[in-house]
Amino acid sequence: MITVTRLNGQEFIINAEKIRYIEQTPDTVICCDTGEKMMVKESLQEITRRAIDYARLVRRPLTD
C-alpha cells in the first residue's frame, strides 16, 4: 500500500499491486486494474518509486 495525495490535498492509500498504469498529462493519473482513475499530486516518478519500495518491502525475506 502506498500513500498518495488528491489534487485537493486529501491523502489516501492505494494498493500498489492494483495499479495498471500511470499517465502524466500534465497531472498524474493512476489507472487501476478495475478501470478506476485517480488524479494525484505526486509525479509519475514518485509513484513509481513508492510502488517499487513497497514491492521490495513485501517481497523481502523474513530473515535478513
KOLLODO-205931 format. One record per residue: chain; x, y, z of N, C-alpha, C, O, CB in turn. Coordinates in nm, 4 decimals. Each point is the difference from the previous one (the first is absolute). Last residue first. Glycine has a CB too. Layout:
N
@chaine:A nx:X ny:Y nz:Z cax:X cay:Y caz:Z cx:X cy:Y cz:Z ox:X oy:Y oz:Z cbx:X cby:Y cbz:Z
...
END
This chain:
64
@chaine:A nx:1.6835 ny:-1.1530 nz:0.7572 cax:0.1096 cay:0.0611 caz:-0.0791 cx:0.1334 cy:-0.0444 cz:0.0507 ox:0.1031 oy:0.0407 oz:-0.0537 cbx:-0.2440 cby:0.1561 cbz:0.0065
@chaine:A nx:-0.3998 ny:-0.3868 nz:0.0402 cax:0.1234 cay:0.0143 caz:0.0769 cx:0.1088 cy:0.0555 cz:-0.0895 ox:0.0237 oy:-0.0501 oz:-0.1099 cbx:-0.0888 cby:-0.1403 cbz:0.2607
@chaine:A nx:-0.3598 ny:0.1437 nz:-0.3339 cax:-0.0396 cay:0.0266 caz:0.1389 cx:0.1217 cy:0.0161 cz:0.0906 ox:-0.0064 oy:0.0717 oz:0.0999 cbx:-0.2046 cby:-0.2008 cbz:-0.1379
@chaine:A nx:0.2328 ny:0.2613 nz:-0.4908 cax:-0.0046 cay:-0.1191 caz:0.0856 cx:-0.0363 cy:0.0374 cz:0.1438 ox:0.0287 oy:0.1106 oz:0.0457 cbx:0.1429 cby:-0.2216 cbz:-0.1925
@chaine:A nx:-0.3565 ny:0.4156 nz:-0.2546 cax:0.1279 cay:-0.0288 caz:0.0632 cx:-0.0114 cy:-0.1243 cz:0.0893 ox:-0.1083 oy:-0.0308 oz:0.0499 cbx:0.1677 cby:0.2766 cbz:-0.0570
@chaine:A nx:-0.4153 ny:-0.0178 nz:-0.2511 cax:0.0644 cay:-0.1184 caz:-0.0568 cx:0.1349 cy:-0.0342 cz:0.0641 ox:0.0658 oy:-0.0959 oz:-0.0404 cbx:-0.1816 cby:0.1499 cbz:-0.1710
@chaine:A nx:-0.1661 ny:0.3309 nz:0.3230 cax:-0.0838 cay:-0.1178 caz:0.0169 cx:0.0649 cy:-0.1271 cz:-0.0526 ox:-0.0426 oy:-0.1099 oz:0.0356 cbx:-0.1535 cby:0.2581 cbz:-0.0517
@chaine:A nx:0.4268 ny:0.2747 nz:-0.0231 cax:-0.0323 cay:-0.0247 caz:0.1399 cx:-0.0779 cy:-0.1302 cz:0.0168 ox:0.0327 oy:-0.0797 oz:0.0880 cbx:-0.0347 cby:0.3266 cbz:-0.0476
@chaine:A nx:0.1036 ny:-0.0863 nz:-0.4749 cax:0.1206 cay:-0.0497 caz:0.0672 cx:-0.0300 cy:-0.0370 cz:0.1447 ox:0.0503 oy:-0.1002 oz:0.0508 cbx:0.0917 cby:0.2425 cbz:-0.2008
@chaine:A nx:-0.4834 ny:0.0640 nz:-0.0960 cax:0.0243 cay:-0.1358 caz:-0.0497 cx:0.1230 cy:-0.0615 cz:0.0663 ox:-0.0008 oy:-0.1181 oz:0.0347 cbx:-0.1045 cby:0.1806 cbz:-0.2538
@chaine:A nx:0.0091 ny:0.3906 nz:0.3136 cax:-0.1010 cay:-0.0883 caz:0.0586 cx:0.0249 cy:-0.1450 cz:-0.0421 ox:-0.0038 oy:-0.0903 oz:0.0836 cbx:-0.1632 cby:0.2798 cbz:-0.0836
@chaine:A nx:0.4326 ny:0.1402 nz:-0.1978 cax:0.0355 cay:-0.0150 caz:0.1415 cx:-0.0967 cy:-0.0952 cz:0.0701 ox:0.0414 oy:-0.0841 oz:0.0799 cbx:0.0554 cby:0.3167 cbz:-0.0793
@chaine:A nx:-0.1981 ny:-0.1161 nz:-0.4430 cax:0.1176 cay:-0.0882 caz:0.0043 cx:0.0427 cy:-0.0228 cz:0.1450 ox:0.0309 oy:-0.1131 oz:0.0376 cbx:0.0440 cby:0.1964 cbz:-0.2648
@chaine:A nx:-0.4207 ny:0.2231 nz:0.1557 cax:-0.0462 cay:-0.1348 caz:-0.0343 cx:0.1148 cy:-0.1004 cz:0.0054 ox:-0.0175 oy:-0.1121 oz:0.0479 cbx:-0.1613 cby:0.2117 cbz:-0.1930
@chaine:A nx:0.2788 ny:0.3583 nz:0.2075 cax:-0.0750 cay:-0.0533 caz:0.1138 cx:-0.0477 cy:-0.1428 cz:-0.0259 ox:0.0051 oy:-0.0845 oz:0.0893 cbx:-0.0771 cby:0.3171 cbz:-0.0324
@chaine:A nx:0.2865 ny:-0.0018 nz:-0.4099 cax:0.0942 cay:-0.0276 caz:0.1093 cx:-0.0712 cy:-0.0627 cz:0.1192 ox:0.0485 oy:-0.0972 oz:0.0578 cbx:0.0940 cby:0.2889 cbz:-0.1335
@chaine:A nx:-0.4093 ny:-0.0445 nz:-0.2839 cax:0.0797 cay:-0.1167 caz:-0.0385 cx:0.0963 cy:-0.0383 cz:0.1114 ox:0.0126 oy:-0.1179 oz:0.0331 cbx:-0.0313 cby:0.1839 cbz:-0.2744
@chaine:A nx:-0.2221 ny:0.3289 nz:0.2926 cax:-0.0898 cay:-0.1149 caz:0.0139 cx:0.0748 cy:-0.1284 cz:-0.0335 ox:-0.0152 oy:-0.1008 oz:0.0690 cbx:-0.1839 cby:0.2449 cbz:-0.1269
@chaine:A nx:0.4319 ny:0.2544 nz:-0.0146 cax:-0.0195 cay:-0.0237 caz:0.1433 cx:-0.0914 cy:-0.1196 cz:0.0240 ox:0.0277 oy:-0.0816 oz:0.0879 cbx:0.0055 cby:0.3261 cbz:-0.0445
@chaine:A nx:0.0395 ny:-0.0974 nz:-0.4894 cax:0.1226 cay:-0.0583 caz:0.0555 cx:-0.0155 cy:-0.0328 cz:0.1486 ox:0.0494 oy:-0.1027 oz:0.0464 cbx:0.0841 cby:0.2313 cbz:-0.2151
@chaine:A nx:-0.4823 ny:0.0997 nz:-0.0540 cax:0.0092 cay:-0.1366 caz:-0.0494 cx:0.1204 cy:-0.0704 cz:0.0615 ox:-0.0091 oy:-0.1158 oz:0.0406 cbx:-0.1021 cby:0.1846 cbz:-0.2554
@chaine:A nx:-0.0670 ny:0.3338 nz:0.5041 cax:0.0454 cay:-0.0201 caz:-0.1381 cx:-0.0019 cy:-0.1481 cz:-0.0358 ox:-0.0059 oy:-0.0864 oz:0.0876 cbx:0.1495 cby:0.2922 cbz:-0.0714
@chaine:A nx:-0.4838 ny:0.0306 nz:0.3517 cax:0.1343 cay:-0.0554 caz:-0.0160 cx:0.0334 cy:-0.0205 cz:-0.1477 ox:-0.0883 oy:-0.0219 oz:-0.0830 cbx:0.0674 cby:-0.0906 cbz:0.3068
@chaine:A nx:-0.4166 ny:0.2580 nz:-0.0687 cax:0.1011 cay:0.1061 caz:-0.0057 cx:0.1394 cy:-0.0527 cz:-0.0301 ox:0.0805 oy:0.0690 oz:-0.0626 cbx:-0.2173 cby:0.0593 cbz:0.2231
@chaine:A nx:-0.3331 ny:-0.3675 nz:-0.3379 cax:0.0757 cay:0.0228 caz:0.1233 cx:0.1055 cy:0.1070 cz:-0.0213 ox:0.0369 oy:0.0314 oz:-0.1132 cbx:-0.0767 cby:-0.2685 cbz:0.1828
@chaine:A nx:-0.4423 ny:-0.0313 nz:-0.2834 cax:0.1007 cay:0.1038 caz:-0.0193 cx:0.0672 cy:0.0269 cz:0.1334 ox:-0.0665 oy:0.0134 oz:0.1027 cbx:-0.0637 cby:0.0900 cbz:-0.2944
@chaine:A nx:-0.1296 ny:-0.5618 nz:-0.0032 cax:0.0127 cay:0.0994 caz:0.1053 cx:0.1097 cy:0.0991 cz:-0.0350 ox:0.1109 oy:-0.0397 oz:-0.0359 cbx:-0.1917 cby:-0.1265 cbz:0.2057
@chaine:A nx:-0.2701 ny:-0.2650 nz:-0.3783 cax:0.1108 cay:0.0932 caz:-0.0216 cx:-0.0020 cy:0.1054 cz:0.1092 ox:-0.1060 oy:0.0497 oz:0.0381 cbx:0.0995 cby:-0.0889 cbz:-0.2877
@chaine:A nx:-0.1972 ny:-0.5020 nz:0.1289 cax:-0.0095 cay:0.1261 caz:0.0736 cx:0.1240 cy:0.0854 cz:-0.0260 ox:0.1113 oy:-0.0520 oz:-0.0067 cbx:-0.2520 cby:-0.0596 cbz:0.1844
@chaine:A nx:0.0759 ny:-0.3433 nz:-0.3320 cax:-0.0420 cay:0.1043 caz:-0.0919 cx:-0.0133 cy:0.1361 cz:0.0665 ox:-0.0153 oy:0.1013 oz:-0.0682 cbx:-0.1013 cby:-0.2753 cbz:-0.0612
@chaine:A nx:0.2848 ny:-0.2522 nz:0.3136 cax:-0.1464 cay:0.0026 caz:-0.0004 cx:-0.0552 cy:0.1006 cz:-0.1009 ox:-0.1203 oy:0.0030 oz:-0.0256 cbx:0.1233 cby:-0.0707 cbz:0.2659
@chaine:A nx:0.4663 ny:0.0143 nz:-0.1406 cax:-0.0448 cay:-0.1125 caz:-0.0803 cx:-0.1525 cy:-0.0115 cz:-0.0036 ox:-0.0537 oy:-0.0761 oz:-0.0804 cbx:0.2663 cby:-0.0405 cbz:0.1373
@chaine:A nx:0.0112 ny:0.6036 nz:0.0081 cax:0.0013 cay:-0.1290 caz:0.0683 cx:-0.0519 cy:-0.1107 cz:-0.0908 ox:-0.0600 oy:0.0260 oz:-0.1042 cbx:0.0285 cby:0.0912 cbz:0.3227
@chaine:A nx:0.2832 ny:0.3900 nz:-0.2684 cax:-0.1066 cay:-0.0836 caz:-0.0542 cx:0.0120 cy:-0.1396 cz:0.0612 ox:0.1036 oy:-0.0655 oz:-0.0121 cbx:-0.1087 cby:0.1988 cbz:-0.2057
@chaine:A nx:0.1729 ny:0.4084 nz:0.3139 cax:0.0232 cay:-0.1409 caz:0.0295 cx:-0.1212 cy:-0.0777 cz:-0.0504 ox:-0.1137 oy:0.0309 oz:0.0356 cbx:0.2588 cby:0.0228 cbz:0.1687
@chaine:A nx:0.0860 ny:0.4480 nz:-0.3234 cax:-0.1217 cay:-0.0802 caz:0.0076 cx:0.0402 cy:-0.1451 cz:0.0228 ox:0.0750 oy:-0.0583 oz:-0.0783 cbx:-0.2019 cby:0.2185 cbz:-0.0743
@chaine:A nx:0.3407 ny:0.3800 nz:0.1784 cax:0.0263 cay:-0.1427 caz:0.0071 cx:-0.1314 cy:-0.0736 cz:0.0219 ox:-0.0753 oy:0.0318 oz:0.0921 cbx:0.3079 cby:0.0094 cbz:-0.0013
@chaine:A nx:-0.1615 ny:0.4387 nz:-0.3618 cax:-0.0265 cay:-0.0577 caz:0.1323 cx:0.0259 cy:-0.1501 cz:-0.0048 ox:-0.0112 oy:-0.0629 oz:-0.1052 cbx:-0.1611 cby:0.2421 cbz:0.1559
@chaine:A nx:0.2089 ny:0.0795 nz:-0.4484 cax:0.1185 cay:0.0042 caz:0.0841 cx:-0.0252 cy:-0.0503 cz:0.1408 ox:0.0951 oy:-0.0350 oz:0.0699 cbx:-0.0170 cby:0.2245 cbz:-0.2050
@chaine:A nx:-0.1162 ny:-0.4526 nz:-0.0610 cax:-0.0624 cay:0.0693 caz:-0.1130 cx:-0.0485 cy:0.1421 cz:0.0287 ox:-0.1149 oy:0.0194 oz:-0.0397 cbx:0.0490 cby:-0.2414 cbz:-0.0365
@chaine:A nx:0.3052 ny:-0.2909 nz:0.2147 cax:0.0266 cay:0.1371 caz:0.0430 cx:-0.0416 cy:0.0908 cz:-0.1150 ox:0.0673 oy:0.0050 oz:-0.1030 cbx:0.1264 cby:-0.0743 cbz:0.2573
@chaine:A nx:-0.3076 ny:-0.4726 nz:0.0339 cax:0.0185 cay:0.0992 caz:-0.1058 cx:0.0360 cy:0.1338 cz:0.0629 ox:-0.0393 oy:0.0289 oz:0.1130 cbx:-0.1244 cby:-0.1496 cbz:-0.2636
@chaine:A nx:0.1593 ny:-0.4503 nz:0.2718 cax:0.0006 cay:0.1379 caz:0.0496 cx:0.0254 cy:0.0910 cz:-0.1193 ox:0.0869 oy:-0.0278 oz:-0.0827 cbx:-0.0035 cby:-0.0419 cbz:0.3148
@chaine:A nx:-0.2868 ny:-0.4752 nz:-0.1318 cax:0.0943 cay:0.0918 caz:-0.0625 cx:-0.0165 cy:0.1386 cz:0.0591 ox:-0.0986 oy:0.0293 oz:0.0677 cbx:0.0955 cby:-0.1642 cbz:-0.2793
@chaine:A nx:-0.1729 ny:-0.2580 nz:0.4241 cax:0.0195 cay:-0.0560 caz:-0.1344 cx:0.0986 cy:0.0855 cz:-0.0790 ox:0.0917 oy:-0.0522 oz:-0.0634 cbx:-0.3253 cby:-0.0431 cbz:0.0669
@chaine:A nx:0.1376 ny:-0.0067 nz:0.5449 cax:0.0266 cay:0.1025 caz:-0.1012 cx:0.0274 cy:-0.0683 cz:-0.1330 ox:0.0882 oy:-0.0853 oz:-0.0105 cbx:0.0044 cby:0.2445 cbz:0.1850
@chaine:A nx:-0.1639 ny:-0.3839 nz:0.2522 cax:-0.1179 cay:0.0163 caz:-0.0854 cx:0.0187 cy:0.1076 cz:-0.1070 ox:-0.0895 oy:0.0228 oz:-0.0815 cbx:-0.0498 cby:-0.0964 cbz:0.2737
@chaine:A nx:0.4588 ny:-0.0317 nz:0.1573 cax:-0.0085 cay:-0.1174 caz:-0.0872 cx:-0.1196 cy:0.0065 cz:-0.0938 ox:-0.0087 oy:-0.0789 oz:-0.0941 cbx:0.1207 cby:-0.0539 cbz:0.2713
@chaine:A nx:-0.0277 ny:0.4598 nz:0.1671 cax:0.0942 cay:0.0157 caz:-0.1116 cx:-0.0074 cy:-0.1168 cz:-0.0981 ox:0.0334 oy:0.0157 oz:-0.1174 cbx:0.1165 cby:0.1144 cbz:0.2686
@chaine:A nx:-0.5281 ny:0.0829 nz:0.1748 cax:0.0735 cay:-0.1254 caz:-0.0108 cx:0.0880 cy:0.0078 cz:-0.1250 ox:-0.0508 oy:0.0008 oz:-0.1121 cbx:-0.1348 cby:-0.1320 cbz:0.2310
@chaine:A nx:0.0334 ny:0.5679 nz:0.1704 cax:-0.0367 cay:-0.0836 caz:-0.1141 cx:0.0859 cy:-0.1261 cz:0.0019 ox:0.1169 oy:0.0037 oz:0.0384 cbx:-0.1854 cby:0.1997 cbz:-0.1750
@chaine:A nx:-0.1069 ny:0.2479 nz:0.4687 cax:0.0900 cay:-0.1137 caz:-0.0199 cx:-0.0537 cy:-0.0861 cz:-0.1127 ox:-0.1198 oy:-0.0276 oz:-0.0074 cbx:0.1890 cby:0.0303 cbz:0.2505
@chaine:A nx:-0.1025 ny:0.5564 nz:-0.1125 cax:-0.0669 cay:-0.1295 caz:0.0061 cx:0.1015 cy:-0.1080 cz:-0.0332 ox:0.1089 oy:0.0276 oz:-0.0504 cbx:-0.3323 cby:0.0746 cbz:-0.0137
@chaine:A nx:0.1551 ny:0.4801 nz:0.1836 cax:0.0818 cay:-0.1197 caz:-0.0196 cx:-0.0871 cy:-0.1245 cz:0.0041 ox:-0.1002 oy:-0.0046 oz:0.0714 cbx:0.2980 cby:0.1205 cbz:0.0314
@chaine:A nx:-0.3017 ny:0.4195 nz:-0.2422 cax:-0.0395 cay:-0.1135 caz:0.0827 cx:0.0867 cy:-0.1222 cz:-0.0319 ox:0.0102 oy:-0.0422 oz:-0.1152 cbx:-0.2463 cby:0.1316 cbz:0.1260
@chaine:A nx:0.2435 ny:0.3472 nz:-0.2420 cax:0.0846 cay:-0.0116 caz:0.1176 cx:-0.0321 cy:-0.1170 cz:0.0906 ox:0.0730 oy:-0.0250 oz:0.0959 cbx:-0.0495 cby:0.2653 cbz:-0.1087
@chaine:A nx:-0.2086 ny:-0.1112 nz:-0.4328 cax:-0.0543 cay:0.0883 caz:0.1048 cx:0.0786 cy:-0.0090 cz:0.1312 ox:-0.0364 oy:0.0641 oz:0.0986 cbx:-0.1886 cby:-0.0896 cbz:-0.2036
@chaine:A nx:0.3259 ny:-0.2501 nz:-0.2771 cax:0.0287 cay:0.1383 caz:-0.0366 cx:-0.0527 cy:0.0980 cz:0.1049 ox:0.0507 oy:0.1117 oz:0.0104 cbx:-0.0587 cby:-0.1779 cbz:-0.2516
@chaine:A nx:0.1383 ny:-0.4228 nz:0.4116 cax:-0.0919 cay:0.0527 caz:-0.1019 cx:0.0361 cy:0.1456 cz:-0.0291 ox:0.0740 oy:0.0617 oz:0.0766 cbx:-0.2592 cby:-0.2190 cbz:-0.0006
@chaine:A nx:0.5346 ny:-0.2183 nz:0.1098 cax:-0.0760 cay:0.1195 caz:0.0348 cx:-0.0884 cy:0.0431 cz:-0.1172 ox:0.0479 oy:0.0191 oz:-0.1117 cbx:0.1353 cby:0.0522 cbz:0.2696
@chaine:A nx:0.0653 ny:-0.5598 nz:0.0636 cax:0.0046 cay:0.1016 caz:-0.1055 cx:-0.0951 cy:0.1133 cz:0.0398 ox:-0.0772 oy:-0.0132 oz:0.0950 cbx:0.1330 cby:-0.1611 cbz:-0.2756
@chaine:A nx:0.2022 ny:-0.3151 nz:0.3829 cax:-0.0780 cay:0.1204 caz:0.0267 cx:0.0204 cy:0.0985 cz:-0.1145 ox:0.1127 oy:0.0248 oz:-0.0428 cbx:-0.0927 cby:-0.0593 cbz:0.2933
@chaine:A nx:0.0041 ny:-0.5314 nz:-0.2418 cax:0.0758 cay:0.1245 caz:-0.0052 cx:-0.0960 cy:0.1170 cz:0.0257 ox:-0.1185 oy:-0.0065 oz:-0.0328 cbx:0.2874 cby:-0.0946 cbz:-0.1312
@chaine:A nx:-0.1139 ny:-0.4806 nz:0.2209 cax:-0.0840 cay:0.1166 caz:0.0000 cx:0.0890 cy:0.1236 cz:0.0000 ox:0.1022 oy:0.0043 oz:0.0685 cbx:-0.2870 cby:-0.1285 cbz:0.0524
END
